[in-house]
Amino acid sequence: MEPIIREMATDLLLQLDEEEKSVLATAAQSLDGATFGNSHAAQRLAEKLPSSVQLQHDTGHIAFRSQALRDAFGTVLRNETGESQLACAMALYANGKFVEAIELAQSAGEYSQALEWFREQGNSFFMHLHGLDACQRIIGNFPVEMKQNNASLILALAMHALKSGSVNRARHIIQQYYGRQALDLGWVVKNNGEYSREFRSFRLVMSIYEDATVSNAVRDAMFNLLGEFELDDHLNRGGVYNTMLEVCIQRQQLDAAEEMANRAIHHYKLANAHLLVFYIELHRAVFSLVRGVISEVESATQAADLALSQVTFNTPTDHRLLGLIKAVLSYEKGDSVQLVRFLNEEFDKFAYGELWPTITELALYYGSLAISGELGISAARAFLDKWRIQEWRSRRFNFVITVRQVDILQDHNRWQEACDLLTSVQSRINLTWVESAEEALGLLDDTREIAVAFAWMRHLIRDSTKDPMRLRQLEHFQSNPHINDRQRSTLTLWIAYLARAQKDMTRARSQFTKVLEHAARMGVVSHLVGDRDILDKLMDDKRISQFARAVPGAGDILRKLDGFHAGSRQNTSGLTRQEMRVLLLVAEGASNKFAARQLNLSEATVKFHLGNVFRKMGCRKRTEAVAAARALNWVS
């Protein structure tokens, strides 16, 4: 039957002009046909071959009426036009029309040539040069057997999965082709003779997307891999530096991160890989935020914007990433509205696409901070829980989310809840460890352990302000070379706070002025928002505030802090700060004794403040006051 159908197809093709043949050939490339809109050629084709093809007039979609007809016409068309199509494809490739050339070669059945061009155009980096959609389309046009057995296409499929936000899909593709041991990064590093340099390079990239700790052995393997790539292999060499950059950021090695970024950009620019340059500039903006240097953030953001404008294909996910950075930059300048709007409007699209660990942590930090300030603690916790659902397999992100929840609870004076949640974190750094540690705080080198110790220390300085040991602990912690500049600035603020409580006004003034000088010099102040009550106490003391206000730029910094979330600030008119603190603790379920210990007051003073709260709110007991405060949105 097949020879008869092919003979019929040969005869029918004699009725068609070249434009109609082109439409028919395109439809034959896909099982479901192709869409041509208002193409006159497609309409003429449907009129000439009504028994062979069917046309949907509203969409212009044309398809064969049977698989046998599709195969027959496809075979005849390839035999008739194969050589001319390949010649046209070569001409297109020579003129820089790479995607069109590869697709035309595929339609002519010249898959070896198409694969060679695909490799020349980046191989697994093809999508970064020509777009995710074009890459998916071209990979889909290769025969199934090639897609299942060709290493270049396997790696491109796995990279496509990573770019689409599915690490599990990428792992499945790798396991199917390379075996289960290839999922073990340590095994791949130790047995580099078993795997190609291209696979090892990809495997290192994939490790960044996974919940994997990059060991020193893996880091050394990255450096060794550089020696295997030729000096002019700019895509692969840039890719290695890009992976190193992410590792340096994770380890808070920001000077090294800057060097890796410089090297990666050098190679990507030589490769004309504008999208990859954009990614590096975006990373620059992130670690400049960690450093707390607003001018560097602005410079990197502008460079990222320029690089993205030079990308010739549509890439909405990357525009959203840039939108996040711009919103965060606005937030650091005192405008929280843009960030909250971004999170409300773009969260779902952003969260379910490609996720870089550093960008995700950025969204977690700034998102929860802005939402808690503008919309309250319940909205912030809901925001974080959404991320927990998205990243439920990742221990790293579950940890980051928990620490952010602790921070938000502490920011809202819900100390008991924060303490309970922090206790649930599985870490050797617990409350008992931190209470007794001194020199050990200066030796911590794991970023997770530093974060836990930081949260516990924040809890302790409010619980025992008169203890001289707390000051010594903060000093040792401040000397730790593995903390970032923001953390060091916060520790300096805490030292000023404890020094004031212990009547060392000279030290309190000097440390507080250092905090304001640093903020004025760097421009980043969001890390101080959560400690606003400490800032208020220091500024309320005239012995400190008169020196602080003399710091150049201090007025601007204090006004900026006053402006954070001013539009949503709780209307607690009539209540003093101390009365509000007592009310917040009571709303959390604290007893008078617990509230007294948290605020360093006597129980009698707490009762006095609570009595004032009842009188000002027109209530007679605790439950009424809490219910009224919630109705007024004073407490969550």
Buried (B, 14 or more C-beta within 10 A) or exposed (E): EEEEBBEBBBEBBEEBEEBBBBBBBBBBBBEEBBBBEEBEBBBBBBEBBEEBBBBEEEEBBBBBEEEEBBBBBBBBBBEBBBEEBBEBBBEBBEEEBBBBBBBBBBBBBBBEBBBBBBBEBBBBBBBBBBBBEBBBBBBEBBEEEBBEEBBBBBBBBBBBBBBBBBBEBBBBBBEBBBEEEBBEBEBBBEEBEBBBBBBBBBBBBBBBBBBBEBEEEBBEBBEEBBEBBEEEBBBBBBBBBBBBBBBBBBBBBBEBBBBBBEBBBBBBBEBEBBBBBBBBBBBBBBBBBBBBBBEBBBBBBEBBBEBBEEBEBEBEBBEBBBBBBBBBBBBBBBBBEBBBEBBEEBBEEBBEBBBBBBBBBBBBBBBBBBBBBBBBBEBBBEBBEBBBEBBEEBEBBBBBBBBBBBBBBBBBBBBBBBBEBBEEBEBEBBBEBBBEBEEBBBEBEBBBBBBBBBBBBBBBBBBBBEBEEBBEBBBBBBBBEBBBBBBBBBBBBBBBBBBBBBEBBEBBBBBBBBBBBBBBBBBBBBBBBBBBBBBEBBBEBEEBBEBBEEBEEBBBBBEBBEEBBEEBEBEBEEBEEBBBBBBBBBBBEBEBEBBBBBBEBEBEBBBBBBEBBBEBBEBEEBEEBBEBBEEEEBBB
